Amino acid sequence: MTLEIVLMWTAVTCYAASTILYVVGLVFRMPKTVAIALWVGLVGLTPHLAAIGVRWVRVGHGPYLGFYEVVSSYAFVSVAVLGLLVWRRSDLKLLGVFIMPVSFLLVGAAMFTPKAELEITSTLASWWLTIHVTFAKLSYGAFAASFAIALVYLFRDRAAGMLGEALAKLPSQEELDDLGSRFIGIGFVFLGIMIAAGAIWANEAWGRYWAWDPIETWSLISWIVYALYLHSRLTLGWRGRKSAWFAVLALPIVLFAFVGVPLVYNSIHGAYLTGY
C-alpha cells in the first residue's frame, strides 16, 4: 500500500468518524461531541491534502484527470468550505451534519475506482485548464454550502426534540436564507467563469469553443438552473422555503454534470474524467 493510499484512507476514516460523531452528538444532545465531530472532519483535510500533493508530485499535475482524482478533490473542497464557514461563523458548525456525510461518500466511492495515472498531453496542457478546473471546484464548494444551509432551513421549520434544540442555536431563518443565496450567487459566477475558461481551453486543445459535448451541455444546464434561482429571488421575490427547496434540488444537477455525465455518456471529456 503506497503512502498516497494510506493518507487517503486516513482521510476517509476521519470523515467517517466525523459523520458518526455528528449523528451521535445530535441524537444524544451532546454539543461537545458535535464540536469534536467538526474538528475530526477538519483534521481529515491534512492527510487528504497530503495525498493530493503526493500524487501531484508523482504524476505531474493536479487533481484534474480520472474519477478518483476529480471526485476526491470535490470532497476535499466541501470539507474545506465547511471549515472556512465555521471559522467565520462558529454557530454554523452544525452544517457539518449534512456536508460530512456527502464528503465521506464521495471520497469513499473514489477509493474504489481505478486510480490510473493519466498524463496531461501537450494538447491538453494549458493555463486555461488550471483556471477551468479551479473554478469548477470553487463553484461546487459554494453550491455545497448553499445546499447544507438550505437543508438546515427546511429541517428547522419542522424539527422538534433534540434536533430542534440543536438547530435553534443556528442563525435566524432570515440570515440563513440570505447566506444561502449569497453562496449561490458566488457559485453562479464561478460556474460561469469555469464554462468560459473551458471554452477557451477547448479551442486550444480541440480547435472549437463549443461542440455540445454532454459535459458542456450539462454544465450549461446547471448554470441556467442557478440563473433561474437568482431570477426567482430578484424578480419574483422568492424567499424562504421556495428558495431553500430550489437550492436543495439544484445541487444533484451540478453533481451529475461534474461527476455523473462522464459515467453515463461517451464524450471527449469522458476518458479524461473517468479513467476508464
Secondary structure, 3 states (H helix, E strand, C coil): CCHHHHHHHHHHHHHHHHHHHHHHHHHCCCHHHHHHHHHHHHHCHHHHHHHHHHHHHHHCCCCCCCHHHHHHHHHHHHHHHHHHHHHHCHHHHHHHHHHHHHHHHHHHHHHCCCCCCCCCCCCCCCHHHHHHHHHHHHHHHHHHHHHHHHHHHHHHHHCCHHHHHHHCCCCCHHHHHHHHHHHHHHHHHHHHHHHHHHHHHHHHHHCCCCCCCHHHHHHHHHHHHHHHHHHHHHCCCCCCHHHHHHHHHHHHHHHHHHHHHHHHCCCCCHHHHHCC
